[in-house]
């Protein structure tokens, strides 16, 4: 399961459509989590746990992803539950970028993500996260 933490505009159609499928799969697992009290197959998968209580954010990511796809007509389940703040990463941004790079050079994977833009974006996120952490420590 993989929901990327990159701007959708920087991802290729292979990763966009894969992310779209994953969002539907995760929301299905979340629905079972709520219906069965947390006792379903993928309820304990790190990528599912990451989104429990953050379904509204996941819905926004779905809508942004779906807007880039042709003929999107798949509704998404949205539970009425309290929402948590913030985003939790399962893998670091640099690990996610490494995953894309490894797949990009796999001859069977037709990735054409703009790797240079992704790399710049990840570097900026890392640089500014340190600045934000230092600012928070002194306020």
Secondary structure, DSSP 8 states (H G I E B T S, - for coil): -----S-GGGS-HHHHHHHHHHHHHHHHHHHHHHHTTS-SGGGGSHHHHHHTT-HHHHHHHHHHHHTTSTT--------------S---SS-HHHHHHHHHHHHTSTT------HHHHHHHHHHHHHHHHHHHHHHHT-
